[in-house]
Structures are given as structure tokens and as C-alpha cells.
Amino acid sequence: MKKILSSTILSGIALATIASFAPVSALEPSDAELEKMFTVLINDEYKAQAEYEALIEEFGAVNPFARIVKAEARHIDALETLFDAYDFDIPEDNGDKYAVVPDSLEEAYTIGVEAEIANIDLYEDYLKQDLPEDVERVFTNLMKASENHLRAFENAVDGNINTGLGPQRNNVMRQTRTEDCDLSGEAQALN
């Protein structure tokens, strides 16, 4: 009986030790890690919104900036919903400190491409972790919306500046406007 009990205890200790060496991505992030993710992402969204606002101020309400700047506000709203749900303080919006206005619209489109690629990379990195379901849903939907923004900027770089989305515009818009980006499960427009 003592031998069975000892084996059971040793097995439990061994499993606990093995679990402590599990890859970080396999573990659910702590509240501090979640707050850091939320902060990095909302600051990136603040920066994108400020950039697109500065470009609109310089070049006028041209697409895709005029459309996407509104989407950035919705992205910020979705992230603020997560801050509220997890009772974290929402950081101050200092995005305007980082806005860069180039000499031409063509350069501005390239800035849009680069900004959306960086944004998508952030979401992809965070989605590799075992996130709470609500966080994963919001991150996934915001990443999908950023993928649509990327296509819009890539199309603009290629010379299709009417919408930035080309012939796929209506299908993409219908699909992403029904995406769920809040915690209540209600559909919201993302891009």
C-alpha cells in the first residue's frame, strides 16, 4: 500500500514538473500578459488611426484611407471592450505622435501596406497562444479585418484607387461587416 501511494505521489510530482516545462504558448496567458497584449494592440490601432487621419488631412478623403480610418475606430472600440471585460485601464491615445505624412499618395499607400502587415503579424503572434475564447474571437476578427485593409492598400499600390478593393469589394465588405468583434456576440462592422 505504501509503495502504491509513493508511486502515485511521485507520478504526480513528475507530471507537475513536466507541466512546468510546457511551452509558454500552450499555457493560457496571465492577466498581466493579457493586459500587455491588449495595450500593444490598442496602441497599434491608435497609431494606424492617427496615420490615416493625417494622410486624409494632407491628401483629402481618398480611399482606401477614408474608409479604413473609420474601421480603425471600430477596432479600437472592440479592444476597449476587452479592456473593460478584464477590468484593465485603457491606455491614453498617443497615436498622433507617430503619424508620418509622405510626399505622395503612392508612398502613403505603401505606408498602409506596411502598417497592416505589422498589425496582422501582431495578431498572428498573439493567436498562437491559448487565449480565452472571447479574446481569441476579437483578435481573429480584427486580424481578418486588417487582412482586408491590406488587400485594399495593395490594390491601391497597383493603381486601383477607386475603392482599394477592386472587383471583390462588395463580397469582402458583406462578409466582414457581419463579423463578430465584441464580447456580446452581436455582429459589428469591422472594416
Secondary structure, 3 states (H helix, E strand, C coil): CHHHHHHHHHHHHHHHHHHHCCCHHHCCCCHHHHHHHHHHHHHHHHHHHHHHHHHHHHHCCCCCHHHHHHHHHHHHHHHHHHHHHCCCCCCCCCHHHHCCCCCCHHHHHHHHHHHHHHHHHHHHHHHCCCCCHHHHHHHHHHHHHHHHHHHHHHHHHCCCCCCCCHHHHHHHHHHHHCCECCCCCCECCCC
